[in-house]
Amino acid sequence: MEFDEKNKIGHKNIRDLQELFDKNMRIIESHIAESITNREKLDSIKRDLKEANNKFIEAERCLDDLKVDLENTIIK
């Protein structure tokens, strides 16, 4: 009888460990998916910032050109 009780307890412990392992694996998978999503969002933000910076630089050039044109215009 004692062997059967220990065996049942051992099986229950193994089942509990398996459930905890499965739960932890789901958590890890969720965190990995979230990390991948965050990485993609950061890459997208980085591309958007580079594009915005290029547009700002172009606008700054246009304003400088306009300033030069205005300075060279003779007011009549």
Secondary structure, 3 states (H helix, E strand, C coil): CHHHHHHHHHHHHHHHHHHHHHHHHHHHHHHHHHHHHHHHHHHHHHHHHHHHHHHHHHHHHHHHHHHHHHHHCCCC
